[in-house]
Amino acid sequence: MSRYWSPFVKELVPYVPGEQPKQSNLVKLNTNENPFGPSPKAIEAIKQAVDESLRLYPDPDASNLKSMIASYHGVASEQVFVGNGSDEVLAHIFHGLFQQGSRQPLLFPDITYSFYPVYCGLYQIPFEAIPLDDEFQLRVEDYKGINGGIIFPNPNAPTGRFLALAEIERLLAVNNETVVVIDEAYVDFGGESAIALVDRYPNLLVTQTLSKSRSLAGLRVGFAIGSAELIDGLERVKNSFNSYPLDRLALAGAEAAIADDDYFQQCRQAVIVERERMAQELGGLGFEVLPSSANFLFCQHPEHDAAALAAALRERGVIVRHFSAARIDQFLRITVGTPEQSDRLFAALKEALA
């Protein structure tokens, strides 16, 4: 702790990202990266953008990218906000929409994306973690009280479970005084997007990312879609923080990735197919696997400690994610890999379980 820090800094509990190992020979199934590379057209667009124009600032409004996202999702450009990964988009949401001084708590699940309580600490937002049910499902009834906002991933992370669109609409019908954010980082792997509801509910904001289904985690591009009123608030925050969150290379790659819908559909379908194979194989090895609509599986083995299994897998060159949090300390989250990576996982598990 430094005497030069602002007082609140010493109270922060920072987010801990998944490990990015230095060894290249490991099967990396711990951070939900897409095992299939980005669209070749996106890579080519990035290469073409590497020229003398890099001396110039990028478009601060990302106008062309917003227009493409709007067209793809059937909304107006004024309903689209973009940022440096969905984490930055979420940070602006917490700062600009949830920090209202009412002192009513922000609501989100007790088992969810662990950046949410971090942002609450950073922006000094009171929150309440609402327990998921025994099947790790979100119950709409638990979110009907007075609140300072609601946010949850759909599909949820790290469970992978999906809340049906009808349930989200049921929640919106009884919660129109505060902002409801649906974090759809994984929606392309099996969920139905709540973007279809934004024109009917002005307090609804939906976030997505190009990191997962479009294989651009290294490029850092995320976006939000909602009413023009909410988007204008986010633009005010962004332009008071960093007018140029997306550089020229990120804009070029993101635009090309969105344009290449054939490649996107092919890759996400390949992930879905491999996810189902992985679930079946893990079940055959004795694992209890939660239904998943994401690009990962959340599972436990009734006869083996999860931390010990994660360590045994690492010894065999396979990295998965283990969480020590209450209720889920006996679960592993395993990213869907290529068929070859899955086979290495199954072989390593058979050895570890034996």
C-alpha positions as CSV (number, residue, x, y, z in Angstrom):
1,M,0.0,0.0,0.0
2,S,1.3,3.4,-1.0
3,R,0.7,6.7,0.8
4,Y,0.3,8.2,-2.6
5,W,-2.8,6.2,-3.5
6,S,-6.3,7.7,-3.4
7,P,-8.0,6.4,-0.2
8,F,-10.4,4.0,-2.0
9,V,-7.6,2.1,-3.8
10,K,-6.5,0.2,-0.8
11,E,-10.0,-1.3,-0.5
12,L,-10.2,-2.6,-4.1
13,V,-10.1,-6.3,-4.8
14,P,-9.0,-6.5,-8.4
15,Y,-10.4,-9.0,-10.9
16,V,-8.1,-12.0,-11.5
17,P,-8.1,-13.1,-15.2
18,G,-7.6,-16.6,-16.3
19,E,-4.0,-17.7,-16.6
20,Q,-2.2,-17.0,-19.9
21,P,0.6,-19.5,-19.7
22,K,4.0,-19.0,-21.4
23,Q,4.3,-22.6,-22.4
24,S,3.2,-23.2,-26.0
25,N,2.7,-27.0,-25.7
26,L,-0.2,-26.8,-23.2
27,V,-3.9,-27.5,-24.1
28,K,-5.4,-24.2,-23.0
29,L,-9.0,-24.7,-22.0
30,N,-9.3,-22.2,-19.1
31,T,-10.3,-18.8,-20.6
32,N,-13.1,-19.5,-23.0
33,E,-11.2,-18.4,-26.1
34,N,-12.5,-19.7,-29.4
35,P,-10.3,-22.7,-30.5
36,F,-10.8,-21.7,-34.2
37,G,-9.0,-18.7,-35.5
38,P,-10.5,-15.4,-36.7
39,S,-12.0,-14.9,-40.1
40,P,-9.2,-14.9,-42.7
41,K,-10.9,-11.8,-44.0
42,A,-10.5,-10.1,-40.7
43,I,-6.8,-11.0,-40.6
44,E,-6.3,-9.6,-44.1
45,A,-8.2,-6.4,-43.3
46,I,-5.9,-5.9,-40.3
47,K,-2.8,-6.4,-42.5
48,Q,-4.1,-4.0,-45.0
49,A,-4.7,-1.4,-42.3
50,V,-1.0,-1.4,-41.4
51,D,0.1,1.5,-43.4
52,E,1.1,5.1,-43.1
53,S,-2.4,6.1,-42.0
54,L,-1.5,4.8,-38.5
55,R,0.0,8.3,-37.9
56,L,-3.7,9.5,-37.8
57,Y,-6.2,9.0,-35.0
58,P,-9.0,6.5,-35.6
59,D,-12.6,7.5,-36.0
60,P,-13.6,8.5,-32.5
61,D,-17.2,7.5,-33.2
62,A,-16.4,4.2,-35.0
63,S,-19.2,5.2,-37.3
64,N,-18.8,2.5,-39.9
65,L,-18.5,-0.3,-37.3
66,K,-21.6,1.0,-35.5
67,S,-23.5,1.1,-38.8
68,M,-22.5,-2.5,-39.5
69,I,-23.5,-3.7,-36.0
70,A,-26.8,-1.9,-36.3
71,S,-27.6,-3.4,-39.7
72,Y,-26.7,-6.9,-38.5
73,H,-28.9,-6.7,-35.5
74,G,-31.8,-4.6,-37.0
75,V,-31.4,-1.5,-34.9
76,A,-30.4,2.1,-35.6
77,S,-26.8,3.3,-35.4
78,E,-27.8,5.6,-32.6
79,Q,-28.6,2.5,-30.5
80,V,-25.1,1.1,-30.7
81,F,-22.1,1.8,-28.4
82,V,-18.7,0.3,-28.9
83,G,-15.7,0.0,-26.6
84,N,-12.3,-1.7,-26.0
85,G,-13.8,-5.1,-25.2
86,S,-17.1,-5.7,-23.5
87,D,-15.2,-5.2,-20.2
88,E,-14.7,-1.5,-20.9
89,V,-18.3,-1.2,-22.1
90,L,-19.4,-2.8,-18.8
91,A,-17.2,-0.4,-16.9
92,H,-18.8,2.6,-18.5
93,I,-22.3,1.1,-17.8
94,F,-21.4,0.7,-14.1
95,H,-20.0,4.2,-13.9
96,G,-22.7,5.9,-16.0
97,L,-25.9,4.0,-15.3
98,F,-25.6,2.3,-12.0
99,Q,-23.8,4.9,-9.9
100,Q,-26.9,7.0,-9.2
101,G,-26.6,7.8,-5.6
102,S,-29.9,6.2,-4.6
103,R,-27.9,3.6,-2.5
104,Q,-30.4,0.9,-3.6
105,P,-28.3,-2.2,-4.4
106,L,-27.4,-3.4,-7.9
107,L,-28.6,-7.0,-8.2
108,F,-26.8,-9.8,-9.9
109,P,-26.4,-13.6,-9.3
110,D,-24.2,-15.0,-6.5
111,I,-22.5,-17.2,-9.1
112,T,-21.7,-15.0,-12.1
113,Y,-19.0,-13.0,-13.9
114,S,-16.6,-12.0,-11.1
115,F,-15.9,-8.6,-12.6
116,Y,-19.3,-7.3,-11.4
117,P,-18.4,-7.0,-7.7
118,V,-15.0,-5.5,-8.8
119,Y,-16.7,-2.7,-10.7
120,C,-19.0,-2.2,-7.7
121,G,-15.9,-1.7,-5.6
122,L,-14.3,0.6,-8.1
123,Y,-17.3,2.8,-8.5
124,Q,-18.5,2.4,-4.9
125,I,-21.9,0.9,-5.9
126,P,-23.8,-1.1,-3.3
127,F,-24.8,-4.5,-4.5
128,E,-26.7,-7.7,-3.5
129,A,-25.7,-11.1,-4.9
130,I,-28.9,-13.1,-5.4
131,P,-28.5,-16.8,-5.0
132,L,-29.2,-19.0,-8.0
133,D,-31.4,-22.0,-7.3
134,D,-30.1,-25.5,-6.6
135,E,-29.9,-26.1,-10.3
136,F,-27.9,-22.9,-10.8
137,Q,-30.8,-21.2,-12.5
138,L,-31.7,-17.6,-12.1
139,R,-35.2,-17.0,-10.7
140,V,-37.0,-13.9,-12.0
141,E,-39.0,-13.7,-8.8
142,D,-35.9,-12.9,-6.8
143,Y,-35.3,-9.7,-8.8
144,K,-38.7,-8.0,-8.4
145,G,-37.8,-5.9,-5.4
146,I,-36.6,-2.3,-5.3
147,N,-33.1,-2.0,-6.8
148,G,-30.5,0.2,-8.3
149,G,-30.2,-1.9,-11.4
150,I,-29.9,-5.5,-12.6
151,I,-27.2,-7.2,-14.5
152,F,-26.5,-10.8,-15.4
153,P,-24.8,-12.8,-18.1
154,N,-27.0,-14.8,-20.4
155,P,-25.8,-17.5,-20.9
156,N,-24.4,-17.2,-17.4
157,A,-20.7,-17.6,-16.6
158,P,-19.3,-19.8,-15.3
159,T,-22.4,-22.1,-15.3
160,G,-23.3,-21.8,-19.0
161,R,-27.1,-21.9,-18.2
162,F,-29.4,-19.8,-20.3
163,L,-32.5,-17.9,-19.2
164,A,-35.2,-17.9,-21.9
165,L,-36.2,-14.7,-23.6
166,A,-39.8,-14.9,-22.2
167,E,-38.3,-14.9,-18.7
168,I,-36.3,-11.8,-19.4
169,E,-39.4,-10.1,-20.7
170,R,-41.2,-11.1,-17.5
171,L,-38.5,-9.4,-15.5
172,L,-38.6,-6.3,-17.6
173,A,-42.4,-6.1,-17.3
174,V,-42.0,-5.6,-13.5
175,N,-38.8,-3.6,-13.5
176,N,-39.0,-0.4,-15.5
177,E,-37.6,2.1,-13.1
178,T,-33.9,1.0,-13.3
179,V,-31.6,-0.2,-16.0
180,V,-31.5,-4.0,-16.8
181,V,-28.3,-5.2,-18.5
182,I,-28.1,-8.5,-20.2
183,D,-24.4,-9.5,-20.7
184,E,-24.4,-11.7,-23.8
185,A,-20.8,-12.6,-24.2
186,Y,-21.7,-16.2,-25.0
187,V,-25.1,-15.9,-26.6
188,D,-24.0,-16.9,-30.1
189,F,-23.3,-20.5,-28.9
190,G,-26.9,-21.4,-28.2
191,G,-28.9,-18.5,-26.7
192,E,-31.5,-16.2,-28.1
193,S,-30.5,-12.5,-27.9
194,A,-32.5,-10.0,-25.9
195,I,-31.6,-7.4,-28.6
196,A,-35.1,-8.3,-29.9
197,L,-36.6,-6.5,-26.9
198,V,-34.7,-3.2,-26.8
199,D,-37.2,-1.2,-28.8
200,R,-40.0,-2.2,-26.4
201,Y,-38.1,-1.6,-23.2
202,P,-36.1,1.7,-23.0
203,N,-34.4,0.5,-19.8
204,L,-32.9,-2.6,-21.4
205,L,-29.2,-2.7,-22.5
206,V,-27.6,-5.7,-24.1
207,T,-23.8,-6.1,-24.3
208,Q,-21.9,-8.4,-26.6
209,T,-18.3,-9.0,-27.6
210,L,-16.3,-10.1,-30.6
211,S,-13.9,-12.0,-28.3
212,K,-15.7,-15.3,-28.2
213,S,-17.8,-16.3,-31.2
214,R,-15.8,-14.2,-33.7
215,S,-12.4,-15.3,-32.3
216,L,-11.1,-11.8,-31.7
217,A,-10.2,-11.9,-28.0
218,G,-6.8,-10.4,-28.8
219,L,-8.4,-7.4,-30.6
220,R,-10.6,-6.1,-27.8
221,V,-13.9,-5.1,-29.3
222,G,-17.2,-5.0,-27.5
223,F,-20.5,-3.3,-27.9
224,A,-23.8,-2.4,-26.3
225,I,-27.3,-2.1,-27.9
226,G,-30.2,-0.2,-26.3
227,S,-32.3,2.9,-26.4
228,A,-30.7,6.1,-27.9
229,E,-31.1,7.6,-24.4
230,L,-28.9,4.9,-22.7
231,I,-26.4,5.0,-25.5
232,D,-26.1,8.8,-25.3
233,G,-25.2,8.4,-21.6
234,L,-22.5,5.9,-22.4
235,E,-21.1,8.2,-25.1
236,R,-20.8,11.0,-22.6
237,V,-18.9,8.8,-20.2
238,K,-16.7,7.4,-22.9
239,N,-15.8,10.9,-24.3
240,S,-15.0,12.0,-20.8
241,F,-12.6,9.1,-20.4
242,N,-11.1,8.1,-23.8
243,S,-12.4,9.4,-27.1
244,Y,-10.4,6.7,-29.1
245,P,-11.0,3.3,-27.4
246,L,-10.8,1.4,-30.7
247,D,-7.7,1.8,-32.8
248,R,-7.5,1.6,-36.6
249,L,-6.5,-2.1,-36.6
250,A,-9.3,-3.1,-34.3
251,L,-11.9,-1.2,-36.4
252,A,-10.6,-2.9,-39.6
253,G,-10.6,-6.4,-38.1
254,A,-14.0,-6.0,-36.4
255,E,-15.7,-4.7,-39.5
256,A,-14.3,-7.5,-41.6
257,A,-15.3,-10.1,-39.0
258,I,-18.9,-8.9,-38.9
259,A,-19.1,-8.8,-42.7
260,D,-17.9,-12.5,-43.0
261,D,-21.1,-14.1,-41.6
262,D,-20.5,-17.4,-43.4
263,Y,-17.2,-18.0,-41.5
264,F,-18.9,-16.9,-38.2
265,Q,-21.8,-19.3,-38.7
266,Q,-19.4,-22.1,-39.5
267,C,-17.2,-21.6,-36.5
268,R,-19.9,-21.2,-33.9
269,Q,-21.6,-24.3,-35.2
270,A,-18.4,-26.3,-34.9
271,V,-18.1,-25.2,-31.3
272,I,-21.7,-26.2,-30.6
273,V,-21.1,-29.7,-32.1
274,E,-17.8,-30.2,-30.1
275,R,-19.5,-29.0,-26.9
276,E,-22.1,-31.7,-27.2
277,R,-19.4,-34.3,-27.9
278,M,-17.5,-33.1,-24.9
279,A,-20.5,-33.2,-22.6
280,Q,-21.3,-36.8,-23.7
281,E,-17.7,-37.9,-23.1
282,L,-17.4,-36.2,-19.8
283,G,-20.7,-37.8,-18.7
284,G,-19.3,-41.2,-19.7
285,L,-16.3,-40.5,-17.4
286,G,-18.7,-40.0,-14.5
287,F,-18.9,-36.2,-14.5
288,E,-22.1,-34.3,-13.7
289,V,-22.3,-31.7,-16.5
290,L,-24.6,-28.7,-16.4
291,P,-26.6,-28.0,-19.6
292,S,-24.6,-25.3,-21.5
293,S,-25.5,-22.7,-24.1
294,A,-22.0,-21.3,-24.0
295,N,-18.5,-22.3,-25.4
296,F,-17.6,-24.1,-22.1
297,L,-18.9,-26.8,-19.8
298,F,-19.3,-26.6,-16.0
299,C,-19.0,-30.0,-14.4
300,Q,-18.1,-31.9,-11.3
301,H,-17.1,-35.4,-10.5
302,P,-18.8,-36.9,-7.4
303,E,-15.8,-39.0,-6.5
304,H,-12.9,-36.6,-7.1
305,D,-11.9,-33.2,-5.7
306,A,-12.0,-30.5,-8.4
307,A,-8.8,-28.7,-7.3
308,A,-6.9,-32.0,-7.3
309,L,-8.3,-32.8,-10.8
310,A,-7.3,-29.4,-12.1
311,A,-3.8,-29.9,-10.8
312,A,-3.6,-33.5,-12.2
313,L,-4.7,-32.2,-15.6
314,R,-2.1,-29.5,-15.6
315,E,0.6,-32.1,-14.8
316,R,-0.5,-33.7,-18.0
317,G,-0.4,-30.6,-20.1
318,V,-4.1,-29.5,-20.0
319,I,-5.3,-26.3,-18.2
320,V,-8.9,-25.9,-17.1
321,R,-10.4,-23.3,-14.7
322,H,-11.1,-24.1,-11.1
323,F,-13.0,-21.6,-8.9
324,S,-12.6,-21.7,-5.1
325,A,-15.8,-19.7,-4.4
326,A,-18.5,-21.1,-2.2
327,R,-21.1,-23.5,-3.9
328,I,-18.8,-24.1,-6.9
329,D,-15.5,-25.2,-5.4
330,Q,-16.1,-28.7,-6.6
331,F,-16.7,-27.7,-10.2
332,L,-14.4,-27.3,-13.2
333,R,-15.1,-24.9,-16.1
334,I,-13.7,-26.4,-19.3
335,T,-13.6,-24.4,-22.5
336,V,-14.7,-26.1,-25.7
337,G,-11.6,-26.8,-27.8
338,T,-10.9,-28.4,-31.1
339,P,-11.6,-32.1,-31.4
340,E,-7.9,-32.8,-31.0
341,Q,-7.7,-30.7,-27.9
342,S,-10.8,-32.5,-26.5
343,D,-9.1,-35.9,-27.1
344,R,-6.1,-34.8,-25.2
345,L,-8.4,-33.7,-22.4
346,F,-10.2,-37.0,-22.3
347,A,-6.9,-38.9,-22.3
348,A,-5.6,-36.8,-19.4
349,L,-8.8,-37.2,-17.4
350,K,-8.8,-41.0,-17.8
351,E,-5.3,-41.1,-16.3
352,A,-6.1,-38.6,-13.5
353,L,-9.3,-40.5,-12.6
354,A,-7.6,-43.8,-12.6
